[in-house]
Amino acid sequence: MAFLRAQLQATTPAAAAGALNAVCTRAEGGDATARDVLLAFTGLLQEPPLQAWLESLRTRVDQQQLDALGRLLRRPTRVGKLVPSAAVADDERRVPDYGKGRSLTLGERKALARRPTRKMLDRLLTDPHPSVIYNLLNNSITTEDDIVRLAAKRPLRVEIMAEIARHPKWNVRRRVRLALVLNPGCPPELGVPLVGLLMRSELKIVVQLTDVHPEIRGAAADRLRR
């Protein structure tokens, strides 16, 4: 992801858009190397500092008629961008009981997430704060099953979904990506790029489930037809 970010930002938006369109086209055709590049790019899509740069890519998609890249960067029909799904104050009322006899501060919960026991990890996975979850994503005790369970959680804050989607340890896991896409709360800005990485059998699952976001289902149906 870091290498791809550096390469893309070192060139012009027009050249970057053209190269990415070629990658998307090859990835749609099943090229394994192109899919690896596309995987890194979908992680970059969730990085807030790159949003203005990505907007310039969308402009190039329209100007240069880059259909494959356009399918990845399609604009959601609803107004708005990837925004927090709930106020922090509201989420703090849903902090789990950590068995300490009192409410723990955010700093204490973040510290617990750095070195949790297996029993404590189960409680930490229900914590609503993205900073706590970020520490869990980086923890060696956390397993793929844990992250799949987290990605499928309902409701789940959009910020936490984005942390999972851009994490280089977890966004390479097919089960994790599918769990995010199938979560009814997954916004199209996050789910549509992930659809480009799904296999045929996974696309069929997305299309069949009616509680998946309509735009994500539409992207999956389009990819399945192609």
Secondary structure as GFF3:
##gff-version 3
##sequence-region A 1 226
A	DSSP	alpha_helix	2	9	.	.	.	ID=ss1
A	DSSP	alpha_helix	13	28	.	.	.	ID=ss2
A	DSSP	alpha_helix	32	44	.	.	.	ID=ss3
A	DSSP	three_ten_helix	48	50	.	.	.	ID=ss4
A	DSSP	alpha_helix	51	64	.	.	.	ID=ss5
A	DSSP	alpha_helix	67	72	.	.	.	ID=ss6
A	DSSP	alpha_helix	88	92	.	.	.	ID=ss7
A	DSSP	alpha_helix	106	114	.	.	.	ID=ss8
A	DSSP	alpha_helix	118	124	.	.	.	ID=ss9
A	DSSP	alpha_helix	130	137	.	.	.	ID=ss10
A	DSSP	alpha_helix	144	151	.	.	.	ID=ss11
A	DSSP	alpha_helix	158	166	.	.	.	ID=ss12
A	DSSP	alpha_helix	174	182	.	.	.	ID=ss13
A	DSSP	alpha_helix	188	195	.	.	.	ID=ss14
A	DSSP	alpha_helix	200	208	.	.	.	ID=ss15
A	DSSP	alpha_helix	214	225	.	.	.	ID=ss16
###
